[in-house]
């Protein structure tokens, strides 16, 4: 398996890779530029006082540790044209052994919505999952009332599989999720 710091994919417009210590300022600018929340799935503008450089450097250590244990691989999404930080994405291992599957997640800062970045980032993330992390199956777990994320998954080549009832604990309630998947046998670049 490739070392975490080397897990990188470039798409037509994006660079998807782990954060490094010298990314702090551009990373923080991405969060500071967010507009108020546009939906319940959008954190929108947030108070950034706690996002100090010391906090950031500690977070990088946490991310490195999670990847070393094959628990979670967290990436930042940068525009290749100007280097701006526009969001983040992750791959979380669910099971290795005879299953080799993981969950994918993605977030684009809301000031960059409407440009197709989420679909492009998810396609890149799928490439990392199959080409560099050797997963067989990747899943997206999506709230029933999140049509935008469903569209992103479908455009990225994922297929609807099912609704998992009472699947995830959110705000103290077990909620249903739609499951979208792709495996490395049906995937093409």
Secondary structure, DSSP 4 states (H G I P E B T S, - for coil): ---GGG-EEE-SSEEEE---GGGHHHHHHHHHTPPSP-STT---S---TT--HHHHHHHHHHHHHHHHTTSEEEEEEEETTT--EEEEEEEEEEE-TTT-EEEEEEEE-GGGTTSSHHHHHHHHHHHIIIIIS--SEEEEEEETT-HHHHHHHHHTT-EEEEEEEEEEEETTEEEEEEEEEEETTT---
